[in-house]
Structure formats: C-alpha cells, structure tokens
Amino acid sequence: MKTISNLSIFLIGIFLLGCQQDYYEGQAESEKQITKKQIENNTVTLNAEALNIAYPLAPVRSMEYYNNRLYISELSDKDSIVVIIDLKNERKAGYLIQQGDGPGELSFADEISVHDDYLCLVDPYKYRIYTHPVENNRNIIWNPDKLNVIQLRDVFADNLIFIGGEIFTTYYAAEEVARFTRMDASGNLQSYIGELPSHPDSANIDKRITNMIFTVKYAVKPDDERFVLAYEYEDRMEIYDHKANLLYSLKGPDFFHPEFALNDRKNGTVMIRGKTRKSCIKVYATLEEIWTLYSGEVIYPLEEGTENNSHLSDKIFVFDWEGNFIRAYQLDLPVYNFCLDTQNKLIYAVSEENDNNIIKFRY
C-alpha cells in the first residue's frame, strides 16, 4: 500500500506539474513581446502622395474614412466642427457637425469611428457618447431624430468606449482604482473592471499623475467583438473582448515605462518631463488588424532649445487581433494622425509639412 501511495503521489505531482506548465504556457501566450528584429525583417517603405485640397486644415484631433470621404475633427477656434473632405474630387464637401447646430450639438468631437454599422464619437468635455446609424455605401449624415446620446454621470473618465451596447471608461481617480468602469445605457456607474498594469516604480509614483501614467488611446473592432488600448507613455498595447476581459498584452519593441515626476512650487505643482517617452500616437482598427502609429521619442528633450517631435512619427506597426506582429511600414514623411481605406489599400494621414496637410500612402 505504501508503494502504491508513493506512486499515486508521484503521478499526482506529474499531473499538477503538467497543469502548471499549461497554465504558464497560457500566460506566456497572452503576453506578446515584439522585437526590433521582427520589425526590421518585416518593414515596407511607403512614399507619400499629396492631396490638392484648397481647404486650410487646422490641427486634427480625430479622423475617419468612409465611402470615399474623410470626416475630420479639427482643433480650431470653433470647437465641434467636423469637416467633410470629398476624396474623389479632392475638395471640402461641407460639415457633418457645426457649432450651434441645435439638437445634438457638441462642444467637441473626438474619437470618430464607424463600427457595428454606427458612427460613434465622443464629446470629452461633456462626457457624452453620440451614436448614429450608418447606411452601407451611403454618405454619413447627422440627423438629430436618429441620434442616440448617452450622458455619463458621477464618474471621472478619460476615454468613453462604446462597444456592443456596453459602455466602458478608462478610469483613474476615485475610491477604487481600476482599468475600467462599466456604465449602463443611462450613463450610471455599474462596476469596476480589471486592474491597471504594474509599474516597476509604482511605490514612488505620485497619485496626482496616475492619470498621466496610464493614459491610453483606443480603437474598437468594426464588428464590436474586441477593442484595443494603446498606451501613450508606455511601450504597451492590450487587447480586450467586448466585455472588457483582457485577452492579450503586447510589449515592445523598446520596453519602456513612463517616468513622469512632479516639482512642487509655492504657486502650484509643475509637471517635470524630459525622461519619459511618447509611445502610441494613434491606433486604428480594421476587421483583421490593429494599426499603431508609434513614436518612441522623448517627450521633451533634455537639451534646451532642441525641437520636440515626439508627436510625429514615420513608423506604423500592424498586428492581428491575437496580438501577433504582422508587419511595419516606414513612411517617407512623418505624420501625427491617420485612418485607412482598406478596400483601396490607402492610408490617409496628416502631416505638418508646410502646415497641416492631408497626404496618402498606397500599401
């Protein structure tokens, strides 16, 4: 009996070891590390083509391609303007939204996207989500009678993520710190979801800059099955399902963390920069892929008088929805915003070459 008992214990140990190995393999599968060698071996160089649009473009906050038109939210002295660019004729074709339009008026239009047959955009000043049905192969319109407006309440939020009828916000400062809050259709807080990623110097991070440390940009898969968070100051992306369950974490290629600090003065608190780097400038989602405009540059150089170009980049990395690196594009002109025409395989982007201009790349 003793021999049988020892054998049983041995077999149980082997079984548990196997389970543990499977567990660790599963964990390893969920965290992907992108290497510089992967990028170097799978990079395609693209050349910019200018668009001859006479309309003087202000700095662009958000842009979306749909049915041979660009819908662009500009940072101008007239907030809430979404201008329409007709790409077929290369001209301004009016406005989707203008300040003072009455019902459905925005103070500012941000995060413009089309997914699940809806145009979605956010008014970050008023914590509102706007959704409007989109007809296939029809120009997008803005009809207050068809507009759905969701007003968030009692929550401090950065991003407002609307996916499959669910509302999540990336969230930092309250009684409980979490990766998301989950809201109901009336904008009321329901629950906290997930944890913020670890930081190697978390014990010394001043709580007043937690919102800077974990700032992200996001993009929703057009079929509403998944979404991605791309970190602005950390070399990381995260892929979630439509219920905000973390599926994959992507790190690399430079593996850096934010290094913000604070300098307290008598008249207030001043942010100290000079070490931390810009990571993601823009992220864009298609049905098959995730596209990320990646910087990697120091936000403000340590040397005084040098130019800060961390908000510009000539590198786009492409991943699938399982977090696998596919390819990279090297642009011959740096840009700070972009969107895709996947049918004609065109990248539309905004450069600062001779002021703000729309350019395109064939991929």
C-alpha positions as CSV (number, residue, x, y, z in Angstrom):
1,M,0.0,0.0,0.0
2,K,2.9,2.3,0.8
3,T,4.4,1.8,-2.7
4,I,1.0,2.4,-4.3
5,S,0.6,5.6,-2.2
6,N,4.0,6.9,-3.3
7,L,3.3,6.1,-6.9
8,S,-0.1,7.9,-6.6
9,I,1.6,10.9,-5.1
10,F,4.2,10.8,-7.9
11,L,1.5,10.6,-10.6
12,I,-0.5,13.4,-9.0
13,G,2.7,15.5,-8.9
14,I,3.3,14.9,-12.6
15,F,-0.3,15.8,-13.3
16,L,-0.1,19.0,-11.3
17,L,3.2,19.9,-12.9
18,G,1.7,19.4,-16.3
19,C,-1.3,21.6,-15.4
20,Q,1.1,24.2,-14.1
21,Q,3.1,24.1,-17.3
22,D,-0.1,24.5,-19.3
23,Y,-1.0,27.4,-17.1
24,Y,2.3,29.2,-17.7
25,E,2.1,28.5,-21.4
26,G,-1.3,30.1,-21.4
27,Q,0.1,33.1,-19.5
28,A,3.0,33.4,-21.9
29,E,0.6,33.2,-24.9
30,S,-1.4,36.1,-23.5
31,E,1.7,38.4,-23.3
32,K,3.4,39.0,-26.6
33,Q,6.8,40.7,-26.9
34,I,7.6,42.5,-30.1
35,T,11.3,42.6,-31.0
36,K,13.2,45.0,-33.2
37,K,14.4,42.1,-35.2
38,Q,10.8,41.2,-36.1
39,I,10.3,44.8,-37.3
40,E,13.5,45.0,-39.2
41,N,12.7,41.8,-41.1
42,N,9.1,42.8,-42.0
43,T,9.2,46.5,-42.9
44,V,7.9,48.0,-46.1
45,T,8.8,51.6,-47.1
46,L,5.9,53.8,-48.4
47,N,6.1,57.1,-50.2
48,A,3.6,60.0,-49.6
49,E,1.3,61.4,-52.2
50,A,-0.1,64.9,-51.7
51,L,-3.8,65.7,-51.9
52,N,-4.6,69.0,-53.6
53,I,-7.3,70.2,-51.2
54,A,-7.5,74.0,-51.0
55,Y,-9.3,74.0,-47.7
56,P,-6.8,75.2,-45.0
57,L,-6.6,72.4,-42.4
58,A,-6.3,73.1,-38.7
59,P,-4.6,70.5,-36.4
60,V,-6.5,67.3,-36.5
61,R,-7.8,65.6,-33.4
62,S,-9.7,62.6,-35.0
63,M,-10.3,61.4,-38.5
64,E,-12.3,58.5,-40.1
65,Y,-12.6,57.3,-43.7
66,Y,-16.0,56.1,-45.0
67,N,-17.3,55.8,-48.6
68,N,-14.6,57.9,-50.3
69,R,-14.9,60.7,-47.7
70,L,-12.8,61.8,-44.7
71,Y,-14.6,63.0,-41.6
72,I,-12.2,65.2,-39.7
73,S,-12.5,66.8,-36.2
74,E,-10.3,69.9,-36.2
75,L,-8.7,71.7,-33.3
76,S,-9.9,75.2,-34.2
77,D,-11.3,78.3,-32.5
78,K,-14.7,76.9,-33.5
79,D,-15.0,73.7,-31.5
80,S,-17.2,70.8,-32.5
81,I,-16.6,71.3,-36.2
82,V,-16.4,68.0,-38.2
83,V,-15.4,68.9,-41.7
84,I,-16.1,66.5,-44.7
85,I,-13.4,66.0,-47.4
86,D,-14.6,64.6,-50.7
87,L,-11.6,62.5,-51.8
88,K,-12.9,61.8,-55.3
89,N,-12.9,65.5,-56.1
90,E,-10.3,66.5,-53.5
91,R,-12.3,69.3,-52.0
92,K,-14.2,70.3,-48.9
93,A,-17.7,69.0,-49.1
94,G,-19.2,70.9,-46.1
95,Y,-19.6,69.9,-42.5
96,L,-21.0,66.9,-40.7
97,I,-21.4,68.9,-37.4
98,Q,-21.0,72.7,-36.8
99,Q,-21.1,74.7,-33.7
100,G,-24.6,75.9,-32.8
101,D,-26.4,73.2,-34.8
102,G,-29.1,72.9,-32.0
103,P,-30.2,69.3,-31.1
104,G,-27.3,67.0,-30.8
105,E,-24.8,69.9,-30.7
106,L,-21.4,69.0,-29.4
107,S,-18.8,71.1,-27.5
108,F,-16.1,69.0,-29.1
109,A,-16.0,65.9,-31.4
110,D,-13.4,63.3,-30.6
111,E,-12.6,59.6,-31.3
112,I,-14.7,59.4,-34.6
113,S,-15.1,55.8,-35.7
114,V,-17.6,53.6,-37.6
115,H,-18.3,50.2,-36.0
116,D,-21.2,47.9,-35.9
117,D,-23.0,50.0,-38.5
118,Y,-22.9,53.1,-36.3
119,L,-20.9,56.3,-36.4
120,C,-19.6,56.8,-32.9
121,L,-18.0,59.9,-31.5
122,V,-17.3,61.3,-28.0
123,D,-17.7,64.8,-26.5
124,P,-15.0,64.6,-23.8
125,Y,-15.9,68.0,-22.3
126,K,-19.5,66.9,-21.6
127,Y,-18.8,63.1,-21.0
128,R,-21.2,62.2,-23.8
129,I,-21.2,59.4,-26.4
130,Y,-23.0,60.0,-29.7
131,T,-24.1,57.2,-32.0
132,H,-25.8,57.5,-35.4
133,P,-26.8,54.7,-37.8
134,V,-24.7,54.4,-41.0
135,E,-26.1,53.1,-44.2
136,N,-23.8,50.9,-46.2
137,N,-22.2,52.8,-49.2
138,R,-24.1,56.0,-48.3
139,N,-22.6,59.3,-47.1
140,I,-22.8,59.8,-43.4
141,I,-25.4,62.3,-42.2
142,W,-26.2,63.9,-38.9
143,N,-29.9,63.6,-38.2
144,P,-30.9,64.5,-34.6
145,D,-34.0,62.2,-35.0
146,K,-31.8,59.2,-35.4
147,L,-29.1,60.3,-32.9
148,N,-28.6,58.4,-29.7
149,V,-26.9,60.5,-26.9
150,I,-25.6,58.8,-23.7
151,Q,-24.7,61.1,-20.8
152,L,-22.3,59.7,-18.3
153,R,-22.8,60.6,-14.6
154,D,-20.8,60.6,-11.4
155,V,-17.6,59.4,-12.9
156,F,-14.2,60.9,-13.8
157,A,-13.3,59.4,-17.2
158,D,-10.7,59.8,-19.9
159,N,-11.9,57.6,-22.8
160,L,-15.5,56.6,-23.3
161,I,-15.6,53.2,-25.1
162,F,-18.9,52.2,-26.6
163,I,-18.9,48.6,-27.8
164,G,-21.8,46.2,-28.5
165,G,-24.2,48.2,-26.3
166,E,-21.7,48.3,-23.4
167,I,-20.0,51.4,-22.1
168,F,-16.6,51.4,-20.5
169,T,-14.4,54.2,-19.4
170,T,-10.7,54.2,-18.7
171,Y,-10.6,55.4,-15.2
172,Y,-8.1,56.5,-12.6
173,A,-9.1,58.5,-9.6
174,A,-11.8,57.6,-7.1
175,E,-12.4,55.3,-4.1
176,E,-11.4,52.3,-6.2
177,V,-8.7,52.4,-8.9
178,A,-9.4,50.1,-11.8
179,R,-8.7,49.7,-15.5
180,F,-12.3,50.4,-16.4
181,T,-15.6,51.5,-15.1
182,R,-18.7,49.8,-16.6
183,M,-21.7,52.1,-17.2
184,D,-25.3,51.3,-18.0
185,A,-27.2,52.7,-21.0
186,S,-28.2,55.7,-18.9
187,G,-24.6,56.5,-18.0
188,N,-24.7,55.3,-14.4
189,L,-21.8,53.6,-12.8
190,Q,-22.3,49.8,-12.5
191,S,-19.0,48.3,-11.6
192,Y,-15.2,48.4,-11.7
193,I,-13.4,46.1,-14.0
194,G,-9.8,44.9,-14.3
195,E,-6.5,46.2,-12.9
196,L,-4.0,48.8,-14.1
197,P,-0.8,47.3,-15.3
198,S,2.2,47.1,-12.9
199,H,4.9,49.7,-13.0
200,P,8.4,49.0,-11.8
201,D,8.4,52.1,-9.6
202,S,4.8,52.1,-8.6
203,A,5.6,52.8,-4.9
204,N,7.1,56.1,-5.8
205,I,4.5,57.3,-8.3
206,D,2.7,60.4,-7.1
207,K,-1.0,59.8,-7.2
208,R,-1.6,63.2,-8.7
209,I,-0.1,61.9,-12.0
210,T,-1.7,58.5,-12.1
211,N,-3.9,59.7,-14.9
212,M,-0.8,60.6,-16.9
213,I,1.0,57.3,-16.3
214,F,-1.9,55.2,-17.6
215,T,-3.2,57.4,-20.4
216,V,-4.3,55.3,-23.4
217,K,-5.8,55.7,-26.8
218,Y,-8.3,53.1,-28.0
219,A,-9.9,51.6,-31.2
220,V,-12.9,49.3,-31.5
221,K,-13.0,46.4,-34.0
222,P,-15.7,47.2,-36.6
223,D,-17.8,44.1,-35.7
224,D,-17.8,45.1,-32.0
225,E,-16.1,41.8,-30.9
226,R,-12.9,43.4,-29.4
227,F,-11.2,46.6,-28.7
228,V,-7.6,47.6,-28.1
229,L,-5.9,50.0,-25.7
230,A,-2.6,51.6,-26.9
231,Y,-0.6,53.3,-24.1
232,E,0.6,56.9,-24.8
233,Y,3.6,56.8,-22.5
234,E,4.4,53.1,-22.1
235,D,5.5,50.6,-24.7
236,R,2.4,48.5,-24.3
237,M,-0.9,47.6,-26.0
238,E,-3.8,45.5,-24.6
239,I,-6.5,43.6,-26.5
240,Y,-9.9,43.1,-24.8
241,D,-13.1,41.3,-25.7
242,H,-16.4,43.1,-25.8
243,K,-16.9,42.6,-22.1
244,A,-13.6,44.2,-21.2
245,N,-11.8,40.9,-20.4
246,L,-8.1,41.2,-21.1
247,L,-7.1,38.7,-23.9
248,Y,-3.6,39.8,-24.9
249,S,-0.9,42.2,-23.7
250,L,1.7,43.4,-26.2
251,K,5.0,44.8,-25.1
252,G,7.8,46.3,-27.2
253,P,9.9,46.9,-29.2
254,D,11.6,49.3,-26.7
255,F,10.1,48.1,-23.4
256,F,9.9,51.5,-21.6
257,H,7.7,52.7,-18.8
258,P,6.6,56.3,-18.0
259,E,9.0,58.4,-15.9
260,F,6.9,61.5,-15.1
261,A,7.8,63.4,-12.0
262,L,6.4,66.4,-10.1
263,N,8.1,69.5,-8.9
264,D,6.2,71.3,-6.1
265,R,6.3,75.1,-6.1
266,K,4.7,77.7,-3.9
267,N,2.3,78.7,-6.6
268,G,1.3,75.2,-7.6
269,T,2.6,71.8,-9.0
270,V,4.6,71.6,-12.2
271,M,5.0,68.5,-14.3
272,I,8.6,67.6,-14.9
273,R,9.3,65.9,-18.3
274,G,12.5,65.0,-20.1
275,K,12.9,61.3,-19.4
276,T,9.5,59.8,-20.3
277,R,8.8,58.9,-23.9
278,K,5.8,59.0,-26.2
279,S,4.7,55.6,-27.3
280,C,1.4,55.4,-29.3
281,I,0.3,58.5,-31.2
282,K,-2.7,56.9,-32.9
283,V,-4.3,53.4,-33.0
284,Y,-6.8,52.3,-35.7
285,A,-8.8,49.1,-36.0
286,T,-9.9,47.0,-39.0
287,L,-11.7,43.7,-39.0
288,E,-8.4,41.8,-39.4
289,E,-5.8,44.1,-38.0
290,I,-4.6,46.7,-35.5
291,W,-2.6,49.6,-36.8
292,T,-0.4,51.7,-34.4
293,L,1.4,54.9,-35.2
294,Y,4.4,54.6,-32.9
295,S,6.8,57.3,-31.7
296,G,9.3,56.0,-29.1
297,E,10.8,59.6,-28.7
298,V,11.4,61.5,-25.5
299,I,8.5,63.9,-25.0
300,Y,10.7,66.9,-24.2
301,P,14.4,66.6,-25.0
302,L,16.8,67.1,-22.1
303,E,18.7,69.6,-24.1
304,E,17.2,73.1,-24.1
305,G,16.4,74.6,-27.5
306,T,16.0,71.3,-29.3
307,E,12.8,70.7,-31.2
308,N,10.2,68.3,-29.8
309,N,8.9,66.0,-32.4
310,S,7.6,63.2,-30.2
311,H,4.1,63.8,-31.6
312,L,5.2,62.9,-35.1
313,S,6.2,59.5,-36.4
314,D,7.2,57.7,-39.6
315,K,6.6,54.2,-38.2
316,I,3.3,52.2,-38.3
317,F,3.2,48.8,-36.7
318,V,0.5,46.3,-37.7
319,F,-0.8,43.4,-35.5
320,D,-3.6,40.8,-35.8
321,W,-6.4,40.6,-33.1
322,E,-4.4,37.8,-31.4
323,G,-1.6,40.2,-30.7
324,N,0.8,38.8,-33.3
325,F,3.1,41.2,-35.1
326,I,2.5,41.2,-38.9
327,R,4.5,44.0,-40.5
328,A,5.7,47.5,-40.2
329,Y,5.6,50.5,-42.6
330,Q,8.3,53.1,-42.9
331,L,6.8,56.3,-44.1
332,D,9.0,58.8,-46.0
333,L,7.2,61.7,-44.2
334,P,6.3,61.8,-40.5
335,V,2.6,62.2,-39.6
336,Y,0.6,62.6,-36.4
337,N,-2.8,61.1,-37.4
338,F,-4.2,58.6,-39.9
339,C,-7.0,56.4,-41.0
340,L,-7.5,53.7,-43.6
341,D,-9.3,52.9,-46.8
342,T,-9.0,49.1,-46.6
343,Q,-10.8,48.4,-49.9
344,N,-8.4,50.5,-52.0
345,K,-5.4,49.9,-49.6
346,L,-4.8,53.6,-48.9
347,I,-3.5,55.2,-45.7
348,Y,-4.8,58.8,-45.3
349,A,-2.7,60.8,-42.9
350,V,-2.0,64.3,-41.6
351,S,1.5,65.8,-41.8
352,E,2.9,69.1,-40.6
353,E,5.0,69.5,-43.8
354,N,4.3,73.2,-44.9
355,D,1.5,73.4,-42.3
356,N,-1.2,70.8,-41.8
357,N,-1.8,68.7,-44.9
358,I,-3.6,65.5,-45.8
359,I,-1.4,63.0,-47.6
360,K,-1.9,59.4,-48.7
361,F,0.2,56.3,-48.9
362,R,-0.5,53.2,-51.0
363,Y,0.1,50.0,-49.1
